[in-house]
Amino acid sequence: MKSGIKYVDGMDLHGVIKAGLEDFELDYTGCKSADMILENGGNIDGIAISLCDFTDKGFLKENASQIFKDAMSVADRYNAYIVIDTENVKKASVLEQIIDECVNEIAASDVNVFIENGYTNDNGRFYHNDYSEGSRLVELTDKLNLLAGCDKFGICINVGHANLLGINVRDMVRVCGKKTGIMHINDNDGKGDYHQMPYTFTTGRGLLSTDWGNIIGDLSRTGFDGRFVFNVEGTFKRTPAKLHKSMAELLEAMYEEWIESCFKTEEYLAADGKKIILFGAGRMALNYMQNWGDKYPPAFLVDNNSEIQGQERWGIPVKSPDEILNVPESERNVWICNMYYDAIGAQLDSMGVEYRCYWDHYYM
Amino acid sequence: MLKVGVQTKGILPDMPVDKGFQFIKDAGFEKVDLSIDTFLKNSDLYAGNVNRFFDASVEDLLVYFNDYRIAMEKAGISPSQMHAPYPVNVLGRGKQNEYMQGNVIPKNIVIAEFLGVPWMVVHPFKMQYVYGKDVERAKNIEYFKMLIPLLKQCNVGICFENLYEGIGQRLVEGVCADPDDAIWYLDTLNDYAGEELFGFCLDTGHLQLVKRDPYEFITKLGSRLKVLHIHENDAIGDLHQMPYTFGTNESEGQVWDRIYKGLKHIKFDGTLSFETFPTMNSFPKGMSASVLKTICSIGEYMAERIENED
């Protein structure tokens, strides 16, 4: 799994790369920037092509297959993938036609092709097209893989696009399953395709508009091991170049948060021979039991509420936090399962107990 | 160069006090806005649920806040401002208003003095939608005039803030949303005080909601502007998000350049203080340190821009 970023004209490449985002996806029409990216120490990881550029009034342009072949050879040169942006193309048959004409080139190359969920924008109104639904994308990629006689077609889920159409992104993630190779991470308010920073669209005082936690959690459960590509062009166009490094650092921290707090949860739970101890016996512990309890049952729970110490929850004994110290340090795998992470963390620190935090917002 | 600060809301009292201030310092901030309103939440006050935190004696409150003083000193951070609980006046809640005006606010002034806070933000009464500006002015002056002796005694100033009122699904101009209104309040009260005990807190997000040009607002206020609440929104809801996360190009969202220009013009020498606690709720908790660092970087950028304005 890795992170990447969509290149934007005017981007502070040096700062973005320094922030840890080295793999760039760039528009085929912007390939002239490739040298600049490479000179700054970045990699060309993906080439985005707009299917709309291949059509004229809904019909394929005469040179459409040649444009696609050229894009393939550019991607091949950089050992990059291709992502097909399907915005404003209504019919899936357009893509099928191109692929049919390029079958030999696709079969002969190492380039993987990902089809992105799109929409049509009609005078500012967003509508579904043939590429908007997860099930349609699965159907289409199966068909294209059959047509090309290989397994090079996959799906790119663009969260912002799905939000514009009111699509259930969690279900889309589940339906597309392992066929999803790229996640285009960006957000909007449901009214415009802003390609802005995730986690900043809220109502009230920080109530998230997009259910990022569960989307990432479902990706983890489907075994997603592709690329998280931050295509937040809006953020980088809106923000002064001097702040691009800071914004990129925040995006990289987001990727690391998803990996550390969600994708690696099972790896950390599976620590050989260690006894899992949950600090907390309430709703978050129940969430743990529902999601992980069968595979990784806790040895016991601890809780500061003395009234429930000595009782059982879901067949697991509830003990005093001091009981943690009776388990040898090398055998403990302690997890805070309570929203008061800071206070409990301070308590465990004072006891000299190492711990991890269980983040239930990935598993609701 | 101007210093950069952030409110403690979203960090304290959730985190242990010493860790919280260190957390803010580690992100790069030199100043804090002490969110004392977290001890008596506005949502509770609007709902009429008043907790008893400020029933404690001044002596006991100062013992409690001594931890803040020690932790700030230890972290090497100091307060640029403090936010008192609000609203101080809710229409039709006589007893609650009496408690807020006669107990909570005076105790907050003493706490501010104890913590070395130069300016405490207190929301003036919002009454103009129902009663008009004349009644609103009379009631505000009547109350805030009474606080003058205590402010003098404690050497603490009060800042009024540009506010809006939520009417149905709309946010409309409230008290001090008009710069001339704000100036009238401050000049009137300072005349009564015979010294500058009242200043202004400019909330950049509230400016967006009622469509006021920042440069014009700031330059009208001039040296009366003492503290800032920096944040951004979609111009519809009071979202308190980090700057530059709305819109898709330089011409959208808050016109930050107009703010930089205005602050330079008036030779603002306060703190670039961010009121962005909802980011602590919206981003995953594991990212809090990164989010704060980003906000601090934005503040440092702003300081540089203001410094270099022509």
Interface residues (C-beta under 8 A of the other chain):
Chain A: D189 G192 Y194 H195 Q196 M197 Y199 T200 T202 T203 G204 R205 G206 L207 L208 W212 G213 E233 G234 T235 K237 R238 T239 P240 K242 L243 S246 M247 E249 L250 A253 M254 E257 E260 S261 Y341 D342 A343 A346 C357 W359 H361
Chain B: D14 M15 P16 K19 D234 G237 L239 H240 Q241 M242 Y244 T245 F246 G247 T248 N249 E250 E252 G253 F277 P278 T279 M280 N281 S282 F283 P284 K285 G286 M287 S290 V291 K293 T294 S297 I298 Y301 E304
